[in-house]
Amino acid sequence: MKTKAFPAQFKAEIKTIIVLFLLFFSAYNVDAQFLNRMARHAESKAKQEADNRAKRRVDKQIDKGFDAVEDAIDGKNKKQQNTEQQNPGNTENGNLSTGNNTAQQSKPDNNTTRGQQEKPEVVWSKFDFVPGDEVIFEDGPSASEENGEFPSKWDLKDGNAEIAEVDGEKVVIFPHGGAIVPFLKNAKEDYLPEVFTVEFDVYFQPENPHRLFYSFFDDKNQRNVGSRIYIYSKSISYDESSAKYSKSLSDEEWRHFSIAVTKDKLKVYLNDERLINIPHMGFNPTGITLEMNGYAADKVHQYVKNVRIAKGGVKYYDRVLSDGKIIVNGIRFDVNKATIKPESNGAINEIFQLMQKQTDLNFCVEGHTDSDGDEIKNQALSESRAKAVMERLISLGISSNRLKSAGWGESKPIGENGTPEGKANNRRVEFVKF
């Protein structure tokens, strides 16, 4: 059978369609290859850019680190140069400068330029002594003591001690060295409370290198307990602790020594500075002994006066709540004057801090004296002393409308004026709430 042939026109159309299909398929393949090449190029470009950026970031951090190191070195060198120019005798930063008890350490300050440093603000109480509020032993000595006699308020352990007069005041001297203990009826017993203070004045002279020994027991009547305090002209030592007074002291002047015992805790002060601070004594003090070395009688240069033992009391704030007033025996004045002695700073600072914390607390500062001397003069003296204490508190920052002052002279005694202890309790400053 014969196959029927397609018309020539139909054949031409089929050929045209095949050609167009081939052209379209070819174009599709070309576009796909182009797109693949473009994708591979973009991926390579992105990877290269990421590598470049990472390298730049690392380089930037490295540069910053080197900048910081260089700046720190430059800053330190500038700091050292400035320190050397201002303090040529000082060592490098971080040491303590002698004589001022202020730390010279530096710390970075974010508010300052890089490399600069500032000294830290140091708050440190060097004198926090507050005498006990009830005097249990007092010896001036009394003006009635006979020159050359043994001091009547004391008993002798060994050596020698006598009454002498220095600049018009009676004192206890140790002509050849000696040890004395308070003359008390209960001397064999523990006559010291858990909280107590001891104070006394000592006089040394340059040619006398010896020291005063303070013992925590009555060396004549009690068994030996604890260690001695060694008191020198300008320093104090106890066991492993030793410290020198930081301020300038004349070789010929009285030193005021204070000892505070609170149960197992011990603090010892010279004038207005705490030198010894022991947290745990490890024994119970039962009495006191004062002992001095001495030279030949014509070279006696060691004197003691104003010895006082006082029982510690309740905190000031608790006293105000219970009694409405604070009785302070620790504020001292020059004889017959209203000049406040440096050892009074501890008690005055306690009152100041109390008034700072309790802003609604107002005080009338009242002065009192014993009955020695003229009554009219005692009245005037008590008024001027009360005013001096009030003005000291105002100078520290207490508003003047929170304070007033008054003097009562010898008109309001709280102890017997016939005994040294009674007189000591009568010579006081009271802070009465109003």
C-alpha beads as a LAMMPS data file, in Angstrom:
LAMMPS data file: protein, C-alpha beads

434 atoms
433 bonds

1 atom types
1 bond types

-500.0 500.0 xlo xhi
-500.0 500.0 ylo yhi
-500.0 500.0 zlo zhi

Masses

1 110.0

Atoms # bond

1 1 1 0.000 0.000 0.000
2 1 1 1.322 3.380 -0.857
3 1 1 1.970 5.829 1.852
4 1 1 0.365 9.125 1.395
5 1 1 2.915 11.977 1.141
6 1 1 2.602 15.161 3.275
7 1 1 2.027 18.317 1.345
8 1 1 5.120 20.423 0.760
9 1 1 3.690 23.384 2.726
10 1 1 3.076 21.180 5.800
11 1 1 6.637 19.873 5.631
12 1 1 7.964 23.415 5.603
13 1 1 5.937 24.338 8.736
14 1 1 7.184 21.273 10.599
15 1 1 10.775 22.175 9.733
16 1 1 10.215 25.694 11.011
17 1 1 8.830 24.409 14.329
18 1 1 11.802 22.071 14.805
19 1 1 14.247 24.883 14.145
20 1 1 12.478 27.177 16.669
21 1 1 12.492 24.390 19.304
22 1 1 16.176 23.822 18.834
23 1 1 16.870 27.521 19.114
24 1 1 14.804 27.814 22.365
25 1 1 16.483 24.787 23.986
26 1 1 19.896 26.158 23.074
27 1 1 19.053 29.563 24.566
28 1 1 17.823 27.884 27.784
29 1 1 21.078 25.990 28.175
30 1 1 23.092 29.183 27.620
31 1 1 21.091 31.074 30.311
32 1 1 21.484 28.233 32.815
33 1 1 25.222 28.079 32.353
34 1 1 25.462 31.875 32.668
35 1 1 23.461 31.871 35.891
36 1 1 25.566 29.082 37.347
37 1 1 28.740 31.005 36.553
38 1 1 27.283 34.145 38.127
39 1 1 26.304 32.256 41.296
40 1 1 29.761 30.738 41.642
41 1 1 31.355 34.144 41.160
42 1 1 29.061 35.773 43.747
43 1 1 29.807 33.043 46.271
44 1 1 33.543 33.450 45.752
45 1 1 33.233 37.246 46.002
46 1 1 31.188 37.039 49.231
47 1 1 33.669 34.650 50.800
48 1 1 36.569 36.894 49.867
49 1 1 34.779 39.979 51.264
50 1 1 33.976 38.145 54.498
51 1 1 37.638 37.149 54.843
52 1 1 38.762 40.701 54.153
53 1 1 36.326 42.167 56.686
54 1 1 37.341 39.642 59.339
55 1 1 40.992 40.508 58.781
56 1 1 40.239 44.230 59.040
57 1 1 38.303 43.662 62.308
58 1 1 41.146 41.650 63.812
59 1 1 43.683 44.269 62.720
60 1 1 41.540 46.986 64.272
61 1 1 41.352 45.134 67.624
62 1 1 45.094 44.537 67.591
63 1 1 45.724 48.229 66.901
64 1 1 43.361 49.181 69.717
65 1 1 45.187 46.835 72.099
66 1 1 48.549 48.337 71.191
67 1 1 47.088 51.834 71.618
68 1 1 45.841 50.931 75.102
69 1 1 49.213 49.484 76.107
70 1 1 51.060 52.533 74.803
71 1 1 48.632 54.909 76.507
72 1 1 48.953 53.024 79.788
73 1 1 52.738 53.172 79.552
74 1 1 52.654 56.882 78.717
75 1 1 50.195 57.536 81.534
76 1 1 52.280 55.626 84.085
77 1 1 55.430 57.464 83.040
78 1 1 53.651 60.801 83.381
79 1 1 52.290 59.759 86.773
80 1 1 55.731 58.704 87.954
81 1 1 57.280 61.942 86.676
82 1 1 54.639 64.039 88.449
83 1 1 55.050 62.038 91.677
84 1 1 58.824 62.348 91.571
85 1 1 58.568 66.086 90.960
86 1 1 56.080 66.629 93.791
87 1 1 57.485 64.041 96.254
88 1 1 61.113 63.354 95.386
89 1 1 61.613 61.303 98.559
90 1 1 58.635 58.966 98.118
91 1 1 58.747 55.486 96.662
92 1 1 56.427 54.398 93.882
93 1 1 52.633 54.401 94.131
94 1 1 51.064 52.028 96.640
95 1 1 53.345 52.673 99.619
96 1 1 52.387 54.569 102.752
97 1 1 53.970 57.964 103.190
98 1 1 55.471 58.371 106.619
99 1 1 53.997 60.788 109.075
100 1 1 50.454 61.264 107.818
101 1 1 48.699 57.855 108.167
102 1 1 46.998 58.379 104.778
103 1 1 47.186 55.648 102.132
104 1 1 48.835 56.835 98.908
105 1 1 47.315 54.081 96.760
106 1 1 45.629 55.039 93.484
107 1 1 42.640 53.642 91.672
108 1 1 41.359 54.119 88.105
109 1 1 38.588 56.627 87.616
110 1 1 36.284 56.141 84.631
111 1 1 35.539 59.865 84.621
112 1 1 39.170 60.810 84.059
113 1 1 41.279 60.568 80.947
114 1 1 42.981 57.305 80.159
115 1 1 46.146 56.789 82.196
116 1 1 45.175 59.248 84.939
117 1 1 44.669 58.043 88.541
118 1 1 43.279 59.520 91.754
119 1 1 43.941 58.826 95.446
120 1 1 41.158 56.933 97.235
121 1 1 39.025 58.674 99.807
122 1 1 40.059 57.125 103.135
123 1 1 37.885 57.355 106.238
124 1 1 39.796 56.166 109.278
125 1 1 39.176 56.974 112.908
126 1 1 42.533 57.197 114.641
127 1 1 41.104 58.287 117.984
128 1 1 37.909 56.704 119.281
129 1 1 38.665 56.645 123.011
130 1 1 35.700 57.372 125.277
131 1 1 36.397 57.170 129.042
132 1 1 34.207 55.098 131.312
133 1 1 31.373 57.052 132.886
134 1 1 31.891 55.958 136.531
135 1 1 35.262 56.693 138.161
136 1 1 36.374 53.903 140.523
137 1 1 39.932 55.121 141.233
138 1 1 41.369 58.643 140.918
139 1 1 44.681 60.183 141.934
140 1 1 45.891 63.621 140.845
141 1 1 47.725 63.488 143.285
142 1 1 45.787 65.746 145.629
143 1 1 47.156 69.202 146.419
144 1 1 47.087 68.203 150.092
145 1 1 49.740 65.505 149.590
146 1 1 53.035 66.230 151.398
147 1 1 56.106 66.710 149.225
148 1 1 58.551 63.834 149.705
149 1 1 55.979 61.456 151.224
150 1 1 54.757 58.214 149.696
151 1 1 51.544 58.857 147.650
152 1 1 48.596 58.013 149.906
153 1 1 46.400 56.545 147.132
154 1 1 48.967 53.879 146.275
155 1 1 50.665 50.843 147.751
156 1 1 54.277 49.869 147.092
157 1 1 55.308 46.658 145.345
158 1 1 59.033 47.387 145.192
159 1 1 61.526 50.211 144.725
160 1 1 60.374 53.669 145.695
161 1 1 57.786 56.327 144.781
162 1 1 57.259 59.780 146.298
163 1 1 55.251 62.970 145.942
164 1 1 56.977 65.888 144.221
165 1 1 55.881 69.181 142.714
166 1 1 56.386 70.054 139.036
167 1 1 55.289 73.475 137.756
168 1 1 53.006 73.904 140.761
169 1 1 51.322 70.489 140.386
170 1 1 51.755 67.464 142.628
171 1 1 53.080 64.394 140.812
172 1 1 54.369 60.895 141.637
173 1 1 58.088 60.396 140.993
174 1 1 60.219 57.229 141.011
175 1 1 63.609 58.264 142.455
176 1 1 65.339 54.900 141.990
177 1 1 62.684 53.041 140.058
178 1 1 59.720 51.296 141.581
179 1 1 56.343 49.622 141.157
180 1 1 53.063 50.856 142.686
181 1 1 49.509 49.491 142.814
182 1 1 46.230 51.210 143.795
183 1 1 45.636 51.103 147.539
184 1 1 42.192 49.438 147.696
185 1 1 40.420 47.375 150.357
186 1 1 39.527 44.696 147.823
187 1 1 42.979 44.627 146.176
188 1 1 43.197 40.823 146.321
189 1 1 40.001 40.518 144.289
190 1 1 39.343 41.309 140.636
191 1 1 38.379 44.976 141.002
192 1 1 38.146 45.706 137.269
193 1 1 34.801 45.352 135.430
194 1 1 34.471 43.750 131.996
195 1 1 34.471 47.175 130.354
196 1 1 36.825 49.787 131.805
197 1 1 39.305 52.520 130.924
198 1 1 42.601 53.620 132.475
199 1 1 44.233 57.014 131.913
200 1 1 47.393 58.718 133.165
201 1 1 49.934 61.366 132.194
202 1 1 53.649 60.547 131.981
203 1 1 56.632 62.872 131.690
204 1 1 59.919 61.839 130.069
205 1 1 63.095 63.797 129.373
206 1 1 65.666 63.276 126.597
207 1 1 68.434 61.860 128.792
208 1 1 66.031 59.246 130.179
209 1 1 65.699 56.335 127.751
210 1 1 63.730 54.164 130.163
211 1 1 60.080 53.195 129.939
212 1 1 56.966 52.762 132.013
213 1 1 55.510 49.283 132.428
214 1 1 51.768 48.803 132.718
215 1 1 50.595 45.396 133.993
216 1 1 47.035 44.002 133.879
217 1 1 47.129 42.718 137.458
218 1 1 48.012 43.927 140.964
219 1 1 51.598 42.681 141.246
220 1 1 51.507 42.804 145.052
221 1 1 48.152 41.166 145.779
222 1 1 47.140 39.131 142.710
223 1 1 48.583 36.393 140.562
224 1 1 50.368 37.274 137.356
225 1 1 48.094 37.381 134.285
226 1 1 48.610 38.607 130.740
227 1 1 51.409 40.705 129.300
228 1 1 52.818 44.122 130.014
229 1 1 52.328 47.273 127.976
230 1 1 55.668 49.004 127.378
231 1 1 55.224 52.770 127.244
232 1 1 58.035 54.858 125.796
233 1 1 58.414 58.568 125.183
234 1 1 56.934 58.399 121.669
235 1 1 55.769 54.824 121.179
236 1 1 53.901 51.901 122.727
237 1 1 54.416 48.154 122.413
238 1 1 52.394 45.144 123.552
239 1 1 53.316 41.549 122.722
240 1 1 53.975 41.556 118.981
241 1 1 52.343 44.959 118.394
242 1 1 54.397 48.127 118.385
243 1 1 53.620 51.587 117.040
244 1 1 55.112 55.057 117.093
245 1 1 53.194 58.313 117.454
246 1 1 52.919 59.925 114.025
247 1 1 52.976 63.580 115.059
248 1 1 55.855 65.694 116.300
249 1 1 56.429 65.612 120.052
250 1 1 58.796 67.682 122.133
251 1 1 61.208 65.645 124.220
252 1 1 60.111 67.571 127.304
253 1 1 56.337 67.510 127.573
254 1 1 53.610 65.462 129.242
255 1 1 52.123 62.521 127.341
256 1 1 48.571 61.358 127.917
257 1 1 48.094 57.583 127.718
258 1 1 44.691 55.897 127.561
259 1 1 43.793 52.216 127.775
260 1 1 40.363 50.829 126.897
261 1 1 39.342 47.247 127.624
262 1 1 36.037 45.884 126.358
263 1 1 35.821 42.287 127.583
264 1 1 38.566 40.621 125.498
265 1 1 39.429 43.649 123.351
266 1 1 42.285 46.091 124.036
267 1 1 43.054 49.537 122.631
268 1 1 45.925 51.773 123.750
269 1 1 46.301 55.456 122.850
270 1 1 49.008 58.103 123.042
271 1 1 47.578 61.624 123.180
272 1 1 44.997 61.758 120.355
273 1 1 46.052 58.674 118.404
274 1 1 45.309 54.953 118.744
275 1 1 48.538 52.936 118.531
276 1 1 47.555 49.453 119.727
277 1 1 44.385 47.573 118.721
278 1 1 44.177 43.963 119.929
279 1 1 40.925 42.062 119.154
280 1 1 41.541 39.174 121.586
281 1 1 43.669 39.572 124.723
282 1 1 43.077 35.993 125.831
283 1 1 42.929 36.705 129.578
284 1 1 40.913 38.615 132.173
285 1 1 42.571 41.784 133.602
286 1 1 42.158 41.895 137.397
287 1 1 44.036 45.030 138.491
288 1 1 46.830 47.410 137.498
289 1 1 50.497 47.958 138.315
290 1 1 52.596 50.956 137.249
291 1 1 56.341 50.414 137.232
292 1 1 59.191 52.714 136.212
293 1 1 62.932 52.371 135.991
294 1 1 64.905 55.202 137.556
295 1 1 68.333 56.836 137.887
296 1 1 70.113 58.147 140.904
297 1 1 68.097 60.619 142.967
298 1 1 69.739 63.658 141.362
299 1 1 68.659 62.538 137.873
300 1 1 64.980 61.772 138.361
301 1 1 63.053 62.668 135.225
302 1 1 60.034 60.354 135.272
303 1 1 56.737 61.601 136.650
304 1 1 53.163 60.314 136.667
305 1 1 49.938 62.199 137.400
306 1 1 46.179 62.165 136.757
307 1 1 45.711 58.418 137.081
308 1 1 42.080 57.390 136.622
309 1 1 40.298 54.040 136.378
310 1 1 36.673 54.200 135.231
311 1 1 33.943 51.663 134.641
312 1 1 32.528 51.598 131.129
313 1 1 28.878 52.470 130.625
314 1 1 25.933 52.164 128.302
315 1 1 26.012 53.555 124.778
316 1 1 25.219 57.249 124.532
317 1 1 21.993 56.745 122.588
318 1 1 20.682 54.244 125.145
319 1 1 21.437 56.714 127.927
320 1 1 19.428 59.414 126.168
321 1 1 16.468 57.075 125.779
322 1 1 16.522 55.978 129.432
323 1 1 17.700 59.130 131.245
324 1 1 17.098 61.972 128.807
325 1 1 20.755 63.000 129.155
326 1 1 24.350 61.829 128.758
327 1 1 26.891 62.314 131.554
328 1 1 30.434 62.568 130.158
329 1 1 33.556 62.508 132.325
330 1 1 35.886 62.261 129.351
331 1 1 35.860 65.912 128.308
332 1 1 38.935 67.500 129.912
333 1 1 40.116 71.091 130.175
334 1 1 43.300 72.899 131.150
335 1 1 43.443 73.794 134.830
336 1 1 41.077 76.688 135.629
337 1 1 40.506 77.285 131.908
338 1 1 37.936 76.432 129.229
339 1 1 40.583 75.124 126.805
340 1 1 39.557 71.625 125.664
341 1 1 42.347 69.036 125.861
342 1 1 43.068 66.755 122.841
343 1 1 42.093 63.601 124.749
344 1 1 38.531 64.943 124.828
345 1 1 38.103 64.417 121.083
346 1 1 36.855 60.845 121.411
347 1 1 33.909 61.770 123.647
348 1 1 33.042 64.879 121.632
349 1 1 33.157 62.917 118.366
350 1 1 30.771 60.334 119.843
351 1 1 28.260 63.089 120.650
352 1 1 28.744 64.598 117.195
353 1 1 28.116 61.288 115.431
354 1 1 25.060 60.630 117.578
355 1 1 23.572 64.020 116.639
356 1 1 24.358 63.396 112.991
357 1 1 22.458 60.099 113.024
358 1 1 19.584 61.332 115.212
359 1 1 18.674 64.580 113.479
360 1 1 15.773 65.300 115.842
361 1 1 18.071 65.170 118.910
362 1 1 18.885 68.551 120.484
363 1 1 21.147 69.098 123.505
364 1 1 21.753 71.643 126.196
365 1 1 25.452 71.356 127.058
366 1 1 25.790 71.775 130.825
367 1 1 29.041 72.235 132.740
368 1 1 29.675 71.089 136.332
369 1 1 32.631 71.397 138.725
370 1 1 33.664 69.979 142.080
371 1 1 33.592 72.116 145.222
372 1 1 37.302 73.014 145.297
373 1 1 38.002 76.731 145.030
374 1 1 35.718 79.751 144.956
375 1 1 32.034 79.083 144.261
376 1 1 31.575 82.143 142.033
377 1 1 34.653 81.269 139.976
378 1 1 33.450 77.671 139.642
379 1 1 30.133 78.924 138.322
380 1 1 31.789 81.109 135.682
381 1 1 34.214 78.311 134.771
382 1 1 31.398 75.790 134.256
383 1 1 29.572 78.236 131.960
384 1 1 32.617 78.967 129.811
385 1 1 33.505 75.265 129.531
386 1 1 29.973 74.321 128.480
387 1 1 30.039 77.056 125.856
388 1 1 33.410 75.849 124.549
389 1 1 32.041 72.319 124.049
390 1 1 28.930 73.662 122.320
391 1 1 31.060 75.761 119.961
392 1 1 33.252 72.754 119.171
393 1 1 30.173 70.756 118.080
394 1 1 28.975 73.680 115.953
395 1 1 32.407 73.911 114.312
396 1 1 32.142 70.196 113.458
397 1 1 28.890 70.820 111.589
398 1 1 25.999 70.634 114.064
399 1 1 23.448 73.404 113.490
400 1 1 23.539 76.080 116.205
401 1 1 19.753 75.902 116.684
402 1 1 20.157 72.328 117.974
403 1 1 22.445 73.361 120.825
404 1 1 22.530 75.646 123.822
405 1 1 24.740 75.808 126.905
406 1 1 24.497 76.375 130.655
407 1 1 26.762 76.153 133.693
408 1 1 25.867 74.890 137.161
409 1 1 29.206 75.205 138.937
410 1 1 29.361 73.045 142.073
411 1 1 25.606 73.232 142.780
412 1 1 24.648 69.773 141.412
413 1 1 27.131 67.153 142.674
414 1 1 26.596 63.470 141.891
415 1 1 29.479 62.243 144.086
416 1 1 31.048 63.080 147.422
417 1 1 33.398 66.025 147.211
418 1 1 35.376 64.536 150.092
419 1 1 36.964 61.801 147.910
420 1 1 39.065 62.037 144.726
421 1 1 36.680 59.670 142.932
422 1 1 33.653 61.738 143.989
423 1 1 35.288 64.951 142.795
424 1 1 36.192 63.308 139.478
425 1 1 32.564 62.316 138.945
426 1 1 31.423 65.854 139.806
427 1 1 33.752 67.423 137.241
428 1 1 31.683 66.561 134.227
429 1 1 29.804 67.764 131.148
430 1 1 26.185 66.730 130.668
431 1 1 24.226 66.679 127.415
432 1 1 20.579 67.181 128.357
433 1 1 17.931 66.560 125.723
434 1 1 15.500 69.421 124.946

Bonds

1 1 1 2
2 1 2 3
3 1 3 4
4 1 4 5
5 1 5 6
6 1 6 7
7 1 7 8
8 1 8 9
9 1 9 10
10 1 10 11
11 1 11 12
12 1 12 13
13 1 13 14
14 1 14 15
15 1 15 16
16 1 16 17
17 1 17 18
18 1 18 19
19 1 19 20
20 1 20 21
21 1 21 22
22 1 22 23
23 1 23 24
24 1 24 25
25 1 25 26
26 1 26 27
27 1 27 28
28 1 28 29
29 1 29 30
30 1 30 31
31 1 31 32
32 1 32 33
33 1 33 34
34 1 34 35
35 1 35 36
36 1 36 37
37 1 37 38
38 1 38 39
39 1 39 40
40 1 40 41
41 1 41 42
42 1 42 43
43 1 43 44
44 1 44 45
45 1 45 46
46 1 46 47
47 1 47 48
48 1 48 49
49 1 49 50
50 1 50 51
51 1 51 52
52 1 52 53
53 1 53 54
54 1 54 55
55 1 55 56
56 1 56 57
57 1 57 58
58 1 58 59
59 1 59 60
60 1 60 61
61 1 61 62
62 1 62 63
63 1 63 64
64 1 64 65
65 1 65 66
66 1 66 67
67 1 67 68
68 1 68 69
69 1 69 70
70 1 70 71
71 1 71 72
72 1 72 73
73 1 73 74
74 1 74 75
75 1 75 76
76 1 76 77
77 1 77 78
78 1 78 79
79 1 79 80
80 1 80 81
81 1 81 82
82 1 82 83
83 1 83 84
84 1 84 85
85 1 85 86
86 1 86 87
87 1 87 88
88 1 88 89
89 1 89 90
90 1 90 91
91 1 91 92
92 1 92 93
93 1 93 94
94 1 94 95
95 1 95 96
96 1 96 97
97 1 97 98
98 1 98 99
99 1 99 100
100 1 100 101
101 1 101 102
102 1 102 103
103 1 103 104
104 1 104 105
105 1 105 106
106 1 106 107
107 1 107 108
108 1 108 109
109 1 109 110
110 1 110 111
111 1 111 112
112 1 112 113
113 1 113 114
114 1 114 115
115 1 115 116
116 1 116 117
117 1 117 118
118 1 118 119
119 1 119 120
120 1 120 121
121 1 121 122
122 1 122 123
123 1 123 124
124 1 124 125
125 1 125 126
126 1 126 127
127 1 127 128
128 1 128 129
129 1 129 130
130 1 130 131
131 1 131 132
132 1 132 133
133 1 133 134
134 1 134 135
135 1 135 136
136 1 136 137
137 1 137 138
138 1 138 139
139 1 139 140
140 1 140 141
141 1 141 142
142 1 142 143
143 1 143 144
144 1 144 145
145 1 145 146
146 1 146 147
147 1 147 148
148 1 148 149
149 1 149 150
150 1 150 151
151 1 151 152
152 1 152 153
153 1 153 154
154 1 154 155
155 1 155 156
156 1 156 157
157 1 157 158
158 1 158 159
159 1 159 160
160 1 160 161
161 1 161 162
162 1 162 163
163 1 163 164
164 1 164 165
165 1 165 166
166 1 166 167
167 1 167 168
168 1 168 169
169 1 169 170
170 1 170 171
171 1 171 172
172 1 172 173
173 1 173 174
174 1 174 175
175 1 175 176
176 1 176 177
177 1 177 178
178 1 178 179
179 1 179 180
180 1 180 181
181 1 181 182
182 1 182 183
183 1 183 184
184 1 184 185
185 1 185 186
186 1 186 187
187 1 187 188
188 1 188 189
189 1 189 190
190 1 190 191
191 1 191 192
192 1 192 193
193 1 193 194
194 1 194 195
195 1 195 196
196 1 196 197
197 1 197 198
198 1 198 199
199 1 199 200
200 1 200 201
201 1 201 202
202 1 202 203
203 1 203 204
204 1 204 205
205 1 205 206
206 1 206 207
207 1 207 208
208 1 208 209
209 1 209 210
210 1 210 211
211 1 211 212
212 1 212 213
213 1 213 214
214 1 214 215
215 1 215 216
216 1 216 217
217 1 217 218
218 1 218 219
219 1 219 220
220 1 220 221
221 1 221 222
222 1 222 223
223 1 223 224
224 1 224 225
225 1 225 226
226 1 226 227
227 1 227 228
228 1 228 229
229 1 229 230
230 1 230 231
231 1 231 232
232 1 232 233
233 1 233 234
234 1 234 235
235 1 235 236
236 1 236 237
237 1 237 238
238 1 238 239
239 1 239 240
240 1 240 241
241 1 241 242
242 1 242 243
243 1 243 244
244 1 244 245
245 1 245 246
246 1 246 247
247 1 247 248
248 1 248 249
249 1 249 250
250 1 250 251
251 1 251 252
252 1 252 253
253 1 253 254
254 1 254 255
255 1 255 256
256 1 256 257
257 1 257 258
258 1 258 259
259 1 259 260
260 1 260 261
261 1 261 262
262 1 262 263
263 1 263 264
264 1 264 265
265 1 265 266
266 1 266 267
267 1 267 268
268 1 268 269
269 1 269 270
270 1 270 271
271 1 271 272
272 1 272 273
273 1 273 274
274 1 274 275
275 1 275 276
276 1 276 277
277 1 277 278
278 1 278 279
279 1 279 280
280 1 280 281
281 1 281 282
282 1 282 283
283 1 283 284
284 1 284 285
285 1 285 286
286 1 286 287
287 1 287 288
288 1 288 289
289 1 289 290
290 1 290 291
291 1 291 292
292 1 292 293
293 1 293 294
294 1 294 295
295 1 295 296
296 1 296 297
297 1 297 298
298 1 298 299
299 1 299 300
300 1 300 301
301 1 301 302
302 1 302 303
303 1 303 304
304 1 304 305
305 1 305 306
306 1 306 307
307 1 307 308
308 1 308 309
309 1 309 310
310 1 310 311
311 1 311 312
312 1 312 313
313 1 313 314
314 1 314 315
315 1 315 316
316 1 316 317
317 1 317 318
318 1 318 319
319 1 319 320
320 1 320 321
321 1 321 322
322 1 322 323
323 1 323 324
324 1 324 325
325 1 325 326
326 1 326 327
327 1 327 328
328 1 328 329
329 1 329 330
330 1 330 331
331 1 331 332
332 1 332 333
333 1 333 334
334 1 334 335
335 1 335 336
336 1 336 337
337 1 337 338
338 1 338 339
339 1 339 340
340 1 340 341
341 1 341 342
342 1 342 343
343 1 343 344
344 1 344 345
345 1 345 346
346 1 346 347
347 1 347 348
348 1 348 349
349 1 349 350
350 1 350 351
351 1 351 352
352 1 352 353
353 1 353 354
354 1 354 355
355 1 355 356
356 1 356 357
357 1 357 358
358 1 358 359
359 1 359 360
360 1 360 361
361 1 361 362
362 1 362 363
363 1 363 364
364 1 364 365
365 1 365 366
366 1 366 367
367 1 367 368
368 1 368 369
369 1 369 370
370 1 370 371
371 1 371 372
372 1 372 373
373 1 373 374
374 1 374 375
375 1 375 376
376 1 376 377
377 1 377 378
378 1 378 379
379 1 379 380
380 1 380 381
381 1 381 382
382 1 382 383
383 1 383 384
384 1 384 385
385 1 385 386
386 1 386 387
387 1 387 388
388 1 388 389
389 1 389 390
390 1 390 391
391 1 391 392
392 1 392 393
393 1 393 394
394 1 394 395
395 1 395 396
396 1 396 397
397 1 397 398
398 1 398 399
399 1 399 400
400 1 400 401
401 1 401 402
402 1 402 403
403 1 403 404
404 1 404 405
405 1 405 406
406 1 406 407
407 1 407 408
408 1 408 409
409 1 409 410
410 1 410 411
411 1 411 412
412 1 412 413
413 1 413 414
414 1 414 415
415 1 415 416
416 1 416 417
417 1 417 418
418 1 418 419
419 1 419 420
420 1 420 421
421 1 421 422
422 1 422 423
423 1 423 424
424 1 424 425
425 1 425 426
426 1 426 427
427 1 427 428
428 1 428 429
429 1 429 430
430 1 430 431
431 1 431 432
432 1 432 433
433 1 433 434
